[in-house]
Amino acid sequence: MPDPAAKRCPYCAEEIRAEAVKCRYCGSLLEPGRTWFRSREGKMIAGVCAGLAEQFAISVTILRLAFVLGTLVSGFALIIYLVLWVVMPYRPPRDVPAVRSAPPPP
């Protein structure tokens, strides 16, 4: 009989402790980690710097200057920015209701 304080890993189906964050058998993370999002508010080009600044609680101006200086010095920062632009999704809207109802009849 399974222990009530246990759950199954969704990846390997082994029984693990209920409070586990990582499976001890397969090593998979059970809870999604922090995801980086691009920001729609305060963006200048793609929202990458605004999203990273929001995630790490730093000034967006400092982050933008770091990307510009990194691009001028080596050009590698531009490649990083372009990769982040492609990989990072936009942050989902926060005020959208979970269930949309049909509009009222006219």
N, C-alpha and C positions, 0 to 999 in steps of 0.2 A: 504494500500500500504506500503510495507516495506521501512524502512529508508535506503538510499543508504550507510550510514555509519554504517551499521549493517551486521552481518553475522549469520549463524546458527551454533550452537554447533554440532560437528559431533557425539556426544555421546547421547545427550538428545533432539536434534533438536529444542531447544528453541532459540529465536532470542536474540543475545547479541551484544554489541558494537564491531565494527570492530577491534579496537586496543586492545581488551581484550586478556589477556594471560591465564586467568582462567575463566571457566564458573561460573556465579553467581548462577545458578540453581542447577547443579549437582556437581560442585566443581572440574571438570576434568581440567587438564592442557591441553591447546590447542596447545601449541608449545612444541616439544620434548625438554626435558632438556638435560643437559650435560650427555653424556654417557661415562663411563669409558671403555677404550680399552687397550688391551695388545699390547705391541710394538714388532715388528719383529726386529727392529734395536736395538742393544745394549743389547739384552736379554742374561741372563745366563742360566735360567732354562725354564721358561714359558713366560717371558716378563711381568709379573705382576708388579714388582717393577719399571721397565723401563716405563711402561705405566702410572702408578700412578705418578711417578716423572715428567713425561712430562705434565700430567694433572694439577698437583698442582705447577709446576715450582719450584721444589726443587731438590737437588742433589740425584741422584739414589744411590750413595754410602751410604748416610745417611739413606735412606729408607731401603736398604738392611741390614745395620747394625741394624736398629730397628727391622726388622723381625728376624734376627739371635738372638739378645738379648732377644726378646720376646719369642722365641722358647726355649732358654736355661733357662729362668727364669720360665716360666709357661707352655710352650708347646701349649698355646692357639693361638699364632701367626702362628704356622704351620697349624692349622685347618683353620684359616682365609685365609692364603695363598692358601690352597687347594681349598677352596670354591671360592675364587676369580679366580683361575685358571679355574675352571669349568664354572663360570658364565660370566666372562668377555670375549667378543669376540675379535678377532684380529682387529686392525685398518684397515679399507679398504685402498687399495693403493690410493695414491693421484694423481698420474700421469696417471691413466687409462682413456682413452677417453670415453665419455658418450655413443657414438655409435661406434661399431666396424664395420669397413668396410671389405668387402671380400678381400682376397689377390689378388694382380694383376695377371693376366693370365701370364703363362710362355712364 
